[in-house]
Amino acid sequence: MRACGIGLLVVALLLSVVLSRTPSFHISAANPPDTLKATNTLLRNSVPNTQRAGTRKIVSLTPGDLDTIANYAFSRKRLEAYAQSSVKDRRLRMEAVIKMPWQALDLYLNVRLIVDDAEPDAVVQHLKIGHLAVPRPLVGWLLQATAHFGPFARFGQIADEVVRQVRIMDDNVRVEFDWNREALARADDLVTDVALRERMQAYYRSLLEVVTRPEVKRYVRLSSLMQALFAVARDRSVPEGEPVEENRALILVLNAYLNGRDVTAMIGWRRPEAPVPVRQALLNRRVDLAQHFVTSAALAVSGTKTLADVVGLAKEINDTHSGSGFSFTDLAADRAGAHFGKFAVRSVETARKLQNSLSSVTDESLFMPSISDLPEHLKTAEFQQRFKTIDSPEFGELKRMIDERIAACPIYLF
């Protein structure tokens, strides 16, 4: 008990040294969409568009670029924080303010870093955390720990392998990279991840605009949501965008929202103070069909179309024994969603066709066939009497008819 008390006292003393009641400068909260988009651009400019080993690349980072990367990392951790940098006379000065996530107390972590240019690499001259000046022998170890175990971890691990030189000159930080195949592959994954988050943020903003409109109450048509979101996708894909990736991000956001997931956590936003309105989408005037459709579409754009088919069929088989019984309308929504998702990301041409078609109208018959004549609520005995098993010719014939109707939807016809 005595040792525990001493430990707590040491922690309290340390916190009193490093934390302050006031920030060292005013926190001008960065806009997450802006920092994410800018970070995406910086990464794409830093990673060579090649898989050749031994690829050298030199990148000059402005103080604004450094701030962007730091503020993106803060937003990923949903911290209320801000960084500001300056470069003058071959000296980099970087400051950061992080508000502690404790509602009862207004406490701040103020950090100041000073780096001077030198041969062969720039050298850290000063690191101060709160009122504590870190001894120079510990600075390198602390920065390494921050780079590998904090919000910069993925950057730090790649940087260890490929950064050959860092210099401060011409009011910029000049970084020389020596890329290898393995590091390029991991960097490509990082670029893809950052780009996906940036896209998802754009579609989530658009989704919130729709569901917070005064005329939208408890329910909203799935086709109306699609029209608004695919209009954004169309505009973001012109003239030299990536329509396939835009569609993928759009469908993932739509699925997450309609299935009650915390989209803010997925895209790196701080949870808003006001609750996000909960709206249920309707497909063929039914909530369950919309959920079947978007869930299968999300599985398909994630590269698991076969899984989408299997999951949909397995659920309906289970429902023959319990619940509402086997529903061919639900199965049709599952298969239509899987087909939709696959078409959305099949090629640049199909992705653009989807965007152009859905952004102009709210007609759900474009992507969902007629299902009014399909049997529903079949309990085990009735299902076995009419279709025997899922491998029977009778079952296969009805499933083929559903697939033919889906394929004949106008949006899939060139």
C-alpha positions, -999 to 999 in steps of 0.1 A, spaced: 0 0 0 28 24 9 46 17 -25 13 23 -43 9 56 -25 44 67 -34 37 57 -71 6 78 -72 24 107 -57 51 105 -84 25 103 -111 7 133 -97 39 153 -95 48 144 -130 14 155 -143 17 188 -125 50 194 -143 39 185 -178 2 197 -178 -9 233 -178 -42 251 -172 -37 272 -203 -25 263 -238 7 278 -251 -12 292 -281 -48 293 -292 -61 260 -305 -76 267 -339 -91 233 -344 -82 218 -377 -110 207 -400 -107 169 -402 -119 167 -439 -93 193 -449 -64 177 -430 -73 142 -443 -75 154 -479 -42 173 -477 -25 143 -460 -37 120 -487 -21 144 -513 12 145 -494 14 108 -492 6 103 -529 34 128 -537 59 111 -514 53 75 -526 67 66 -561 43 52 -586 64 22 -592 73 -11 -575 110 -10 -585 135 -15 -557 160 12 -550 137 41 -560 150 74 -546 127 103 -541 132 137 -525 103 156 -510 103 191 -496 78 197 -468 66 232 -459 57 241 -424 21 239 -435 26 203 -447 41 193 -413 11 208 -395 -13 190 -418 3 156 -410 3 163 -373 -33 175 -373 -44 145 -393 -28 122 -367 -45 141 -339 -79 137 -357 -73 100 -361 -72 97 -324 -101 121 -320 -80 145 -299 -88 182 -295 -53 194 -305 -34 216 -330 1 219 -343 19 249 -358 54 250 -373 78 275 -387 112 272 -405 137 301 -404 175 302 -408 177 264 -411 158 259 -378 125 241 -375 103 251 -346 72 230 -340 46 235 -312 16 214 -304 -12 218 -279 -33 188 -268 -64 193 -246 -67 165 -222 -99 144 -227 -111 150 -192 -145 169 -190 -141 179 -154 -108 196 -159 -94 221 -185 -58 208 -187 -34 211 -217 -3 193 -228 20 219 -244 49 205 -265 77 224 -282 103 209 -305 133 227 -321 154 211 -348 185 225 -365 200 216 -398 233 197 -397 254 172 -418 245 145 -425 211 149 -408 191 175 -389 196 174 -351 170 179 -324 182 207 -301 154 211 -277 122 192 -266 100 206 -239 68 189 -226 49 213 -204 74 228 -180 97 198 -184 128 202 -206 137 167 -218 174 159 -214 191 156 -248 202 119 -243 165 110 -238 151 130 -267 159 105 -295 144 76 -274 112 96 -267 107 106 -303 112 71 -315 87 58 -289 62 85 -301 67 76 -337 62 39 -332 36 36 -306 15 68 -310 -8 81 -337 22 83 -361 30 46 -357 23 35 -393 43 65 -406 72 58 -383 75 21 -391 78 29 -429 101 59 -422 126 37 -404 131 17 -435 132 43 -462 142 77 -449 179 83 -457 184 119 -449 165 149 -434 178 184 -439 163 218 -432 169 243 -459 152 269 -481 125 273 -454 115 237 -459 122 203 -445 139 182 -472 134 144 -468 152 119 -490 136 85 -494 151 52 -506 122 30 -513 122 -8 -515 94 -32 -527 82 -42 -493 81 -6 -480 63 5 -512 37 -21 -507 30 -10 -471 30 26 -481 5 19 -509 -17 3 -482 -14 34 -461 -22 57 -490 -53 36 -498 -64 37 -461 -60 75 -459 -77 80 -492 -107 58 -482 -111 77 -450 -111 110 -468 -137 98 -492 -159 83 -465 -158 117 -447 -171 134 -478 -200 109 -481 -208 110 -444 -211 148 -446 -235 145 -475 -255 118 -457 -259 141 -427 -271 169 -449 -299 147 -462 -310 131 -429 -311 165 -411 -334 181 -437 -367 193 -420 -388 173 -443 -370 140 -435 -385 125 -404 -382 89 -393 -380 73 -428 -362 82 -460 -362 64 -493 -330 45 -501 -332 59 -536 -333 95 -523 -301 88 -502 -285 73 -532 -293 102 -555 -277 127 -531 -246 106 -525 -240 95 -561 -243 131 -571 -213 138 -549 -195 107 -562 -201 119 -598 -187 154 -590 -157 139 -572 -149 116 -600 -147 143 -627 -125 147 -646 -96 125 -634 -110 110 -602 -113 74 -592 -150 65 -596 -145 29 -584 -130 40 -551 -156 67 -547 -184 42 -551 -167 18 -526 -165 45 -499 -201 57 -506 -215 22 -501 -195 15 -470 -207 47 -453 -243 41 -463 -242 5 -450 -226 16 -417 -252 44 -411 -282 23 -420 -271 -6 -398 -265 16 -367 -227 16 -367 -206 45 -353 -195 61 -386 -175 88 -368 -152 62 -353 -147 46 -388 -137 79 -404 -116 94 -376 -140 122 -365 -146 132 -329 -181 121 -318 -204 152 -323 -220 167 -292 -254 166 -307 -267 131 -315 -268 121 -352 -304 117 -364 -314 81 -368 -333 76 -400 -344 43 -415 -342 38 -452 -370 23 -473 -367 0 -503 -400 -11 -518 -415 6 -487 -397 -18 -464 -369 -12 -439 -357 -48 -439 -353 -49 -477 -331 -17 -476 -309 -33 -450 -306 -65 -469 -297 -46 -500 -270 -23 -486 -254 -50 -464 -249 -72 -494 -237 -43 -515 -211 -35 -488 -199 -71 -487 -196 -71 -525 -175 -39 -526 -153 -53 -499 -145 -82 -522 -168 -107 -507 -197 -110 -532 -198 -148 -527 -200 -143 -490 -229 -119 -495 -248 -146 -514 -241 -172 -488 -250 -150 -458 -283 -140 -474 -292 -176 -482 -282 -188 -448 -304 -162 -430 -334 -172 -451 -328 -209 -444 -326 -202 -407 -359 -182 -409 -377 -213 -422 -372 -228 -388 -378 -198 -367 -388 -162 -371 -407 -150 -402 -400 -180 -425 -382 -182 -458 -386 -150 -478 -377 -149 -515 -382 -111 -514 -354 -108 -488 -333 -132 -509 -340 -110 -539 -328 -79 -520 -297 -97 -509 -289 -108 -545 -298 -74 -559 -275 -57 -534 -246 -80 -541 -251 -74 -579 -253 -37 -573 -221 -36 -553 -202 -57 -578 -213 -35 -606 -204 -3 -587 -167 -13 -585 -163 -36 -615 -147 -10 -638 -143 27 -643 -171 25 -670 -196 7 -648 -188 30 -618 -194 61 -639 -226 47 -653 -239 41 -618 -230 76 -607 -246 93 -638 -278 72 -636 -285 74 -598 -275 110 -594 -303 122 -616 -334 103 -605 -349 86 -574 -363 56 -592 -356 24 -573 -367 3 -602 -333 12 -618 -315 -12 -594 -343 -32 -577 -366 -55 -597 -402 -62 -591 -407 -86 -562 -444 -84 -555 -451 -119 -568 -423 -137 -549 -433 -160 -520 -427 -150 -484 -430 -163 -449 -426 -199 -458 -423 -221 -428 -404 -254 -429 -432 -276 -440 -445 -253 -467 -410 -247 -480 -402 -284 -482 -436 -290 -499 -430 -264 -526 -392 -264 -531 -379 -295 -513 -343 -282 -508 -322 -253 -519 -306 -277 -544 -339 -287 -561 -347 -276 -597 -378 -257 -584 -356 -236 -560 -330 -231 -587 -355 -220 -613 -370 -193 -590 -335 -181 -580 -326 -179 -618 -357 -159 -624 -347 -134 -596 -312 -131 -611 -326 -125 -646 -349 -97 -632 -319 -81 -615 -297 -83 -646 -325 -67 -666 -327 -36 -644 -320 -5 -665 -289 6 -647 -271 -26 -657 -279 -23 -694 -253 -7 -717 
